[in-house]
Amino acid sequence: MNRRLYGIAAAGLLAAACASDPTSDLSGDPVRVIASLDVMSLVAGDSVLVTAESRTAQGVTHPTLPTPASTNTGVATTSDATVPPLSVARFYIKGVAAGDAFVVLTAGVAVDTITVTVN
């Protein structure tokens, strides 16, 4: 009889513990993008390889790859250099003409920005 009560009590405690995982809200969609560079300066015609990844609220790498986009393609452009199946986006930023631009990286609702100055 006691074994039966212990089994029922253990099952109840296990079910309660699984239902109240304090970190369950932190997993899921990416909440931030981390790039290998925040600021860069280029000479027109030069390119730099940049890496970026998305992370969950727990800091775990998320499989959604960040997508780069230049805010001023007359100053700086981006081109994909990702090698599947890696969970890290790789891309080149190329200086086109003198000026300033931003490269915006998005993964879901997560965003990061790289400031680019072309001389």
C-alpha positions, 0 to 999 in steps of 0.5 A, spaced: 500 500 500 505 504 501 509 503 495 502 505 491 502 511 495 509 513 493 508 512 486 502 516 485 505 522 489 512 521 485 507 521 479 504 528 481 510 531 483 513 530 476 507 532 473 507 539 477 515 540 476 514 539 468 508 544 468 512 549 471 519 550 467 521 557 469 525 557 463 520 555 458 518 562 456 525 563 454 526 558 448 523 559 441 523 565 437 530 569 436 530 575 440 537 578 438 542 578 432 549 578 434 554 580 428 562 579 428 562 587 427 559 593 429 562 598 426 567 598 420 571 602 415 572 600 408 575 603 402 571 603 396 572 597 392 574 593 398 570 587 401 569 584 408 567 578 411 562 578 416 558 573 420 552 573 424 547 569 428 541 569 432 540 567 439 534 565 443 532 569 450 536 563 453 542 565 449 542 558 445 543 559 437 537 559 433 537 556 426 534 562 423 539 565 419 540 573 420 538 576 413 543 583 411 540 589 408 544 595 406 540 602 407 544 605 402 546 600 396 550 606 393 555 606 399 555 599 401 552 592 398 552 585 401 552 579 398 551 572 401 557 567 403 553 562 407 555 555 407 550 550 409 548 547 414 551 552 419 547 556 423 551 562 422 550 567 416 556 569 412 556 575 408 560 580 404 560 587 405 563 591 399 564 598 399 561 602 393 563 609 394 564 614 399 559 615 404 556 612 410 551 606 410 548 601 415 547 594 414 541 591 418 541 584 420 534 581 421 532 574 424 524 574 425 523 580 430 530 580 432 535 586 429 542 588 429 545 594 425 552 594 423 555 602 421 559 602 415 563 608 413 566 608 406 572 612 404 
